[in-house]
Amino acid sequence: MKVHEYQARDLLTEAGVPVPASSVVETTDQALAAFNEIDGMVVVKAQVFAGGRGKAGFVKLCKTADEVREAATFMLSNKMVSVQTGPEGIEVKKLLIAAAVDIESEYYVAVVMDRSRRRPVVMVSREGGVEIEVVAKENPSAIIKQWLHPHLGLLGFQVNQLVAALGFTDKVQAKATGKVIRGLVDVFLKYDCALAEINPLVRTTAGEVLAIDAKMNFDDNATFRHQKLLDMCDPSEEDQLELRANKANLSYIALDGNIGCLVNGAGLAMATMDIIKLHGGDPANFLDVGGSVTTEGAIEAFRIILSDKKVKGILVNIFGGIAKCDTIAEALIAAAKEIGFDVPVVVRLEGTNVDRARQMLKEANLDVLIPADDLTDAAEKVCAKVA
């Protein structure tokens, strides 16, 4: 689960991390009112679930009411297109109007789960304000890391080392920076974050240490414990097919190709996408129906795949274990009759009740369902159909 920058700022404020004054608006008139309330130079920032806002022109520094009006009108009437949105862009519905600050230097601070060590890691860098992926690739030594103790969390000496790595020598500023790092770790642990990031953390010309941008992602499996996060959820910013799949207990991720994939198991999904690519095709999605799928769930999976107009063919690859092959066959037949398949569907079934499933498909006598002997045969057939 993701939240907007303004919501991440609220969580930081709750944890005692200082952030500049700001307001969230949805209209140009509201933006002007927020500018007048702040009474000074402001930054107008689009609130969307994508990076690259500054390069796309959706972060503007404004000194006058006319500049605020122009920036707000532009952002609310144009889709933001960046490297993370794709050419279709994202509609901007909310803006953050934040007080601008005079920046002396910028830093990067984040907490993320290190799966190799199975514990969170705090990362800091003096190269803040830029994409951390670029820093990690071009200058990895610029990123300093400290791992949390499994039971004791972030220890005092680690905080001191991180603050020193950022170059803070003034005692007041060093203390403030340590408070920021501790606050970010508190948010990460309290709300089951997958990522909690401040980029940039800044030192102002007045000597203040402030978080002026924040990004947070949360573990979907833990959100049931946090009503506050559920209240922050903004479905309009999420992929609607992914939300629909989630409600049906399906795992779905949209891709850019034209071959839909319906499988059971993440590993099988990866293998299916790989073999499609091997034979010259391009997957349109990752859709895993899981091990306990019902006929109704499988039918919904087909509806979701077919809702993507890019899909020109579907590869069904099921290895029957808990999810039995005849359940999938029943769903295939029902879906073909109920919603209709206007694209070819290549079917490869193996495992529990596979003979019964193949017999069901044969008796259904549906031309749109194309049987395959094995996975290679299935990939070759579906790629040939969409070529």
Number of C-alpha atoms within 10 A of each C-alpha: 18 22 21 22 21 22 19 22 24 14 22 22 15 12 18 15 21 19 19 14 13 20 18 19 20 14 16 19 14 17 25 20 16 21 26 14 12 17 12 15 19 26 21 28 25 29 24 21 18 17 15 17 20 12 11 13 16 25 20 20 17 21 15 15 17 11 16 25 19 13 23 29 15 15 24 19 11 13 18 24 21 20 13 14 16 11 11 10 15 18 18 21 17 20 27 23 30 24 23 19 19 12 16 12 16 22 20 23 29 22 28 20 18 13 9 6 9 10 14 24 20 26 19 27 27 18 20 19 17 14 13 19 10 10 16 13 9 10 12 13 11 16 19 16 19 17 20 18 12 10 6 7 15 20 13 10 9 16 20 15 15 23 23 14 16 21 13 18 11 10 9 12 16 20 16 19 28 20 19 24 22 21 19 24 24 20 19 24 14 11 19 19 23 19 17 26 24 27 23 22 27 25 21 15 12 10 14 17 25 22 25 22 18 24 20 24 19 18 14 12 9 13 16 11 11 12 10 12 18 13 8 14 16 13 9 10 18 14 12 12 18 17 16 16 22 12 10 16 16 21 20 23 14 16 14 12 15 21 29 29 29 25 27 25 18 15 10 16 20 14 13 24 21 15 18 24 15 14 15 12 21 20 24 24 23 21 25 25 27 18 15 12 21 17 17 15 19 26 21 19 29 23 17 18 25 20 11 15 9 15 21 21 26 29 27 26 26 26 19 19 14 13 21 22 24 23 19 28 24 20 22 26 18 17 20 19 11 11 12 15 18 11 16 20 26 24 28 24 27 19 16 16 16 21 13 14 21 19 12 16 19 13 9 16 10 13 10 14 21 17 19 20 11 13 21 15 14 25 30 18 22 26 24 13 16 16 10
